Amino acid sequence: MPNTIGGLKPAMFVRIPAEAIIGAVVLLSLPRRPRLVLAALGGAVVGALAIVDVFNIGFLEYLGRPFNIILDWSLLPDARGYLQDTLGTTTELAITVGAVLLVFLLIGLVALAAVRLANQLARNRGRATRGTLIVGTVWITCNALGLSLTGAPLATQKATAVLKTQVRTVQATLKDEADFQKVAKVDAFGNTPGSQLVPALRGKDMIFTFIESYGRSAIEDPIEAPGVDKTLDAQTAMLKKAGYAAKSGWLTSATYGGSSWLGHSTTMSGLWVSNQQRYRTVMASDHLSLTKAFKKTGDFDTVGVMPGIQKGWPEQSFYGLDKVYNAFQLGYKGPKFSWSTMPDQYALQQFQERVHSKKPADGKSRMSFLILTSSHQPWAPIPKMVPWDQLGDGSIFDAIQKAGNKASDVIADTTKSRQEYGKSVQYTVTALTQWLQRYGNDNTVLVFLGDHQPIARVSGNHASRDVPISIVAKDPKVLDAIDSWNWTDGLRPAHNAPVWKMSAFRDKFLAAYGSTPHPKTN
């Protein structure tokens, strides 16, 4: 069983597996009961390895990495939630039941087939022995001569290779967990007093915003880029007319295709949070997040607007947020747009009405943390901009949602997925920059970036993991402070603009705005 989409070719299924030859030799040498037990166990293992290969296909296609047999089971409920929001409850239930049945049937039927084959070998011991010797000789010859069929070696050890890979993955995962716990205890700004954090941003209206799936492909892919680049240039000009300036660069995300929370936590923690175990470690730690740094100053109220959060969110403590508005606390009465609970324009208007338009108590400034979701796959249907004063409770989006594309139609068409992805990014960038022009002030500092690239089917099989990041402000001192970064002027980073690891941003940002390092090492 191949473990990539590209490997699903007929030639891959007619190769000679060394494990089958060795298995036949062992089965022929055993008495009946041990033979049947070993055959059933071996068949079940083969079926389980095929399931792992199927998972690998899915993870490589969507997340750009192999399936981790230890860490990734926790993502399955999220996958179900995505299918339910995208394709509906009935379809999700059918897929889930079908997948569970497939797992049990595959393991069970392959085990039964192996038992049947073991019995056939025993009944025809002489012929089976000669046949095994012949096939073994053919395998050795093919392996020695490197013979292949359409590029696939005829002699394989695929099952053994998969087992070795999984063992190495388990070992590496356990080692990574121990090593990362040590790394997470080291923090260059962990003991910095609040009075020495971001002094150059005191009095500012700080806003950190993540745009779902806003990746480098949106700006450079030949199908997606023309519309997105046009939007970025138009919004740059619009903001300049309103008195804003911007600088933009690239960050290499710790995740790809999904698991947005890894991108969020990597950017804010300054640690490379590339898997679920690392994420749990960071969230349970007292490592200083960039957002918590503002809270630590004592001069900022901190608030989060999370339209994608639909359940308890204990991460609020790590991010140092005094108040969080989730999907159910923004008063939305309109339709969902696939996975996205509400259009970004509506979420931004609610942020304005519930948070931004109200002055913090005690004369404090405010730091806001927003996560926008309208550019989440499957990019159908996509909201459209409506007059800001007509947003109301969101019911105005009913007709737009009904007239939009069906998710099932876009998912099945790669070209259309790329086109619609580009349109979704245009929508969110337009909503965010229009909000800034409409409601921003002389002290507003907006930092917005992508969390990861879209899935491989949209970004390309060999796409980078880079995402754009921009800082926008009216106060020239804000951008002067990062002049040494050599970022590109405007909202569209140049192809050769600096590329940093996403985990480098926190420390560079804190240092640029006057924070004094006081390391914490344990």
DAQUIUR-V768992 format. One record per backbone hydrogen bond with DSSP energy under -0.5 kcal/mol. CO is the residue of the C=O (numbers start at 1). NH is the residue of the N-H. E is the energy in kcal/mol with one decimal. If there is no record, write none. Layout:
BEGIN
<<CO/NH/E> <CO/NH/E>>
END
This chain:
BEGIN
<<4/7/-0.6> <5/8/-1.5> <7/9/-2.4> <9/12/-1.4> <10/13/-1.7> <11/14/-1.2> <15/17/-0.7> <16/156/-2.5> <17/20/-0.6> <17/21/-1.2> <18/22/-2.4> <19/23/-2.6> <20/24/-2.1> <21/25/-2.1> <22/26/-2.4> <23/27/-2.6> <24/28/-2.2> <25/29/-0.8> <26/29/-0.8> <27/30/-1.1> <31/35/-2.2> <32/36/-2.4> <33/37/-2.3> <34/38/-2.7> <35/39/-2.4> <36/40/-2.5> <37/41/-2.5> <38/42/-3.1> <39/43/-2.7> <40/44/-2.4> <41/45/-2.2> <42/46/-2.3> <43/47/-2.5> <44/48/-2.6> <45/49/-2.6> <46/50/-1.9> <47/51/-1.7> <48/52/-2.2> <49/53/-2.1> <50/54/-2.0> <51/55/-2.5> <52/56/-2.5> <53/57/-2.2> <54/58/-2.2> <55/59/-3.0> <56/60/-2.8> <57/61/-2.0> <58/62/-2.3> <59/63/-2.7> <59/64/-0.8> <59/65/-1.0> <60/64/-0.5> <61/456/-1.1> <61/457/-0.6> <67/69/-0.7> <68/72/-2.2> <71/74/-0.8> <72/75/-1.4> <73/76/-1.5> <75/79/-2.0> <76/80/-2.2> <77/81/-2.3> <78/82/-2.4> <79/83/-2.3> <80/84/-2.5> <81/85/-2.4> <82/86/-2.0> <83/87/-3.2> <83/88/-0.6> <84/88/-1.3> <88/92/-2.3> <89/93/-2.6> <90/94/-2.3> <91/95/-2.6> <92/96/-2.7> <93/97/-2.8> <94/98/-2.5> <95/99/-2.6> <96/100/-2.5> <97/101/-2.6> <98/102/-2.4> <99/103/-2.1> <100/104/-2.2> <101/105/-3.1> <102/106/-2.8> <103/107/-2.2> <104/108/-2.7> <105/109/-3.3> <106/110/-1.9> <107/111/-1.9> <108/112/-2.4> <109/113/-2.7> <110/114/-2.2> <111/115/-2.0> <112/116/-2.6> <113/117/-2.4> <114/118/-2.3> <115/119/-2.2> <116/120/-2.1> <117/121/-2.4> <118/122/-2.0> <119/123/-2.3> <120/124/-1.6> <122/125/-0.9> <124/128/-3.0> <125/129/-2.3> <126/130/-2.2> <127/131/-2.9> <128/132/-2.6> <129/133/-2.2> <130/134/-2.4> <131/135/-2.7> <132/136/-2.5> <133/137/-2.2> <134/138/-2.4> <135/139/-2.6> <136/140/-2.4> <137/141/-2.3> <138/142/-2.9> <139/143/-2.8> <140/144/-2.6> <141/145/-2.4> <142/146/-0.9> <142/147/-1.9> <147/154/-2.3> <147/155/-0.5> <149/152/-2.0> <151/153/-0.5> <152/149/-2.8> <154/16/-3.9> <154/156/-0.6> <156/18/-2.8> <157/161/-2.4> <158/162/-2.5> <159/163/-2.4> <160/164/-2.7> <161/165/-2.4> <162/166/-2.4> <163/167/-2.4> <164/168/-2.6> <165/169/-2.3> <166/170/-2.4> <167/171/-2.5> <168/172/-3.0> <169/173/-2.6> <170/174/-2.3> <171/175/-2.3> <172/176/-2.8> <173/177/-2.2> <174/178/-1.6> <175/179/-2.7> <176/180/-3.0> <177/181/-1.6> <178/182/-1.1> <179/183/-1.9> <180/184/-3.0> <181/185/-0.6> <182/185/-0.7> <183/186/-1.6> <185/187/-0.5> <187/190/-1.4> <187/520/-2.9> <188/518/-1.2> <189/192/-1.2> <193/196/-2.0> <194/197/-1.5> <196/516/-1.9> <198/201/-1.7> <199/202/-1.2> <201/204/-2.0> <204/206/-1.0> <204/366/-0.7> <205/445/-2.4> <206/368/-2.8> <207/209/-0.5> <207/447/-3.1> <208/370/-3.0> <209/449/-1.9> <210/212/-0.6> <210/372/-2.7> <211/214/-1.6> <211/451/-1.1> <213/215/-1.4> <215/218/-1.3> <216/219/-1.4> <216/220/-1.5> <217/221/-2.7> <221/225/-3.2> <224/228/-1.5> <225/229/-3.7> <226/230/-1.8> <227/231/-2.0> <228/232/-2.8> <229/233/-2.6> <230/234/-2.4> <231/235/-2.8> <232/236/-2.0> <233/237/-2.1> <234/238/-2.2> <235/239/-2.6> <236/240/-2.3> <237/241/-2.0> <238/242/-1.2> <239/244/-3.1> <240/243/-1.4> <245/473/-2.2> <246/490/-2.9> <247/471/-2.4> <248/488/-2.8> <249/469/-1.9> <250/500/-1.9> <251/253/-0.7> <251/467/-2.9> <252/502/-2.4> <259/262/-2.1> <259/263/-0.7> <260/263/-0.7> <260/264/-2.2> <261/265/-2.4> <262/266/-1.9> <263/267/-2.2> <264/268/-2.2> <265/269/-2.2> <266/270/-1.8> <268/290/-2.5> <271/273/-1.4> <272/274/-1.3> <275/279/-2.1> <276/280/-2.4> <277/281/-2.2> <278/282/-2.6> <279/283/-2.7> <280/284/-1.5> <282/285/-1.6> <287/289/-0.7> <289/293/-1.7> <290/294/-0.9> <291/294/-0.5> <291/295/-1.2> <292/296/-2.7> <293/297/-1.0> <294/298/-0.5> <294/300/-0.6> <295/298/-1.4> <299/365/-2.9> <301/367/-3.0> <302/322/-1.4> <302/323/-1.2> <303/369/-2.2> <304/306/-0.5> <304/325/-2.8> <305/371/-1.7> <306/309/-1.6> <308/310/-0.5> <309/327/-2.6> <313/316/-1.8> <314/317/-1.5> <315/319/-2.1> <316/321/-1.9> <317/320/-1.0> <320/322/-0.5> <323/304/-2.6> <324/326/-0.6> <325/306/-3.2> <326/329/-1.7> <336/338/-0.7> <337/340/-1.5> <340/337/-2.5> <343/347/-2.0> <344/348/-2.7> <345/349/-2.1> <346/350/-2.4> <347/351/-2.2> <348/352/-2.1> <349/353/-2.5> <350/354/-3.1> <351/355/-1.8> <351/356/-2.6> <352/357/-2.5> <355/358/-1.6> <360/363/-0.8> <361/364/-1.6> <365/301/-2.8> <366/206/-1.7> <367/303/-2.0> <368/208/-3.0> <369/305/-2.4> <370/210/-2.3> <371/307/-0.6> <372/212/-1.5> <373/376/-1.9> <376/379/-1.5> <387/390/-2.1> <388/391/-1.1> <391/394/-2.4> <391/396/-0.5> <393/333/-3.7> <393/334/-0.6> <394/397/-2.0> <395/398/-2.0> <397/401/-2.7> <398/402/-2.2> <399/403/-1.9> <400/404/-0.7> <401/404/-0.7> <406/409/-0.6> <406/410/-1.6> <407/411/-2.7> <408/412/-1.1> <410/413/-1.4> <412/414/-0.5> <413/417/-2.4> <414/418/-2.1> <415/419/-2.2> <416/420/-3.0> <417/421/-2.4> <418/422/-2.0> <419/423/-1.8> <420/424/-2.2> <421/425/-2.0> <422/426/-2.1> <423/427/-2.3> <424/428/-2.2> <425/429/-2.7> <426/430/-2.3> <427/431/-2.6> <428/432/-2.7> <429/433/-2.5> <430/434/-2.5> <431/435/-2.2> <432/436/-2.1> <433/437/-2.5> <434/438/-2.4> <435/439/-3.2> <436/440/-2.3> <441/444/-1.4> <443/205/-2.3> <444/474/-0.7> <445/207/-2.4> <445/447/-0.5> <446/448/-0.5> <446/472/-3.0> <447/209/-3.1> <448/470/-2.7> <449/211/-3.0> <453/257/-1.8> <455/458/-2.0> <455/459/-2.8> <456/460/-2.5> <460/463/-1.4> <465/253/-2.7> <466/216/-2.4> <467/251/-2.5> <468/450/-1.7> <469/249/-2.4> <470/448/-2.2> <471/247/-1.8> <472/446/-2.6> <473/245/-2.4> <474/476/-0.5> <475/478/-1.5> <475/479/-0.7> <476/480/-2.2> <477/481/-1.5> <479/482/-1.1> <480/483/-1.5> <482/485/-1.8> <483/486/-1.5> <488/248/-2.8> <491/493/-0.7> <494/497/-1.8> <498/250/-1.8> <500/252/-3.0> <501/504/-2.2> <502/505/-1.2> <504/508/-1.8> <505/509/-2.9> <506/510/-2.7> <507/511/-2.5> <508/512/-2.3> <509/513/-1.5> <510/515/-2.6> <511/514/-1.7> <513/200/-2.0> <515/517/-0.5> <518/191/-2.8> <520/187/-3.1>>
END
